[in-house]
């Protein structure tokens, strides 16, 4: 009952911020507070979930109850002095909050329990009143311990980044405060150290634990040029990192900001929970009045008031939402508010961009197909030499592939590029032509002998040497390996998938067909994507749009839930409601599962609370429940629903293993 009305608790983020000074927590934008939420905060949450004063109060009430039961000292027959003292000591925080609720014209369970305690004492049932008070105090502590897990999770996030950082400046290494870091600083991270910024590795080789950021369970190898995230742990070798994002702009800072925002904002289902909690209290008081008018049984009347509780709804709903946000962050998905988590749980249609979302967004050589009598190496050498000076993405892909195969790429003596056609280059007194079929036809080369294979999803580059066709090279954007599994999982969940892309229809159909997506629209401009998403929303579909580019930003903003890939543009990430840090579509599916599970747990609490209250009120009104039994049912049911929500909270992380312990066992994947 310490968190009966979710609207009057201090936010976990506020509590954590008050006790930490981690750099990632500084300068957070707290705009968008729900003012209704803030106005009802009374600051009853403590920095520690169980304080000594609470233990003393519970002990004194328990002693007073025992003294009243055994009639240790009862100088007056009508009243119990020990009982009154025990009620004043134990009931004061409950009475104080009930009085504040009356002044604010809000109905909470503290008010109804205060009425029950006062009524029991008024008829001389001091032992019953003390036991009810004891139940309330113990329930508050147990709830505080449960919600304290969420508070600790926030504090752990805020305190995880290092406060002192080694930086190379002016040719020397110095230790500076993390708050003094600047973009462009070269930061040294020792083995076992925590990386304080997002950036690129300048030098060094190591394995980094990124599980807090991307959800990746195994350490990731890092060499010069690879990206690292703030909040990850350097496992083995030393790294020198160039700071590209610092403070709240890092991926880790954005996770903290998202969790803070989610805890401070209130999703529609949470507002519904608050209203329903108030309605249940009114209903219980009305049922109690009706019971007394019909039965004239004060015990049954008090039992009706006591047994009804909305704690499982009012406290369990925000706890479930916070747990869902935190669990999603552990998966590498930043959800920017509880409302987006709730909406995600209702999604029935997922709209996907192709380039950068289903594919990596960079062309790669898929096949090297020589004509009869020509080797693949000869074809590749000729193409790479001609493309060496090219700035075209397809040419760069061919050169990169040739070098990866260990081929020596020769510098051409001359190079000429014809836009829309191809390249003519001179290499060792030979003429190499690289381009499309039109380019070959322009130069009188018969390309019909080329074996056209596997080019539906990409481009076919033809290569000729001194007027003779050598063959073709298929270059295409590579489909992300996890995309197929993600699409299959979405279909198993009964979710409709749609591919919207600005690419050629031939390419879109090839990629979509390979992934099992049947609803495909290609050659779309940004405004076309926006119109398609608007049409789906108008059809009452709950749409999640997944994209990564500037051209996706309008559709991301228009969808019920916008999901941006972590490798995408800043515009796309700012327009989105959810950001996937790991660029892994499977993690989006797992986040969707978390959202559905969160919604399910909330509605379990709704149904369970209403069911227990209705049955309890009927039994109490009929005289089957005395006040003690009613209080027991109230507290037990409340804790059951609180713990049901607590199942969503991320489990505590294990201590990071030493590098030698991270090696897989023989046969382990």
Secondary structure, DSSP 8 states (H G I E B T S, - for coil): -TTSSGGGS--HHHHHHHH---GGGTT---TT--HHHHHT------SSSS-HHHHHHHHHHHHHHHHHHTTS---SSS--HHHHHHHHHHHHHHHHHHHHHHHTT---HHHHHHHHHHHHHHTT-HHHHHHHHHHHHHHHHHHHHHHHHHHHHHHHHHHHS-SEEEEEETTEEEEEEGGG--TT-EEEE-TT-B--SEEEEEEE-EEEE-HHHH---S-EEE-TT-EE-TT-EE-SS-EEEEEEE-GGGSHHHHHHHHHHHHHHS--HHHHHHHHHHHHHHHHHHHHHHHHHHHH--HHHHHHHHHH---HHHHHHHHHHHHHHHHHHHHHTEEE--HHHHHHHTT--EEEE-STTTTEEEEEEEEEEEE-TT--HHHHHHHHHHHHTT--SHHHHHHHHHHHHTT------SEEEEETTTEEEEEETTEEEEEE-HHHHHHTT---TTS---S-TTEEEEEEEETTEEEEEEEEEEEE-TTHHHHHHHHHHTT-EEEEE-SS-HHHHHHHHHHHT--EEE-S--HHHHHHHHHHHHHTT--EEEEE-SGGGHHHHHHSSEEEEETTS-HHHHHH-SEEETT--HHHHHHHHHHHHHHHHHHHHHHHHHHHHHHHHHHHHHTT---HHHHHHHHHHHHHHHHHHHHTTS---------GGGGS--TT--
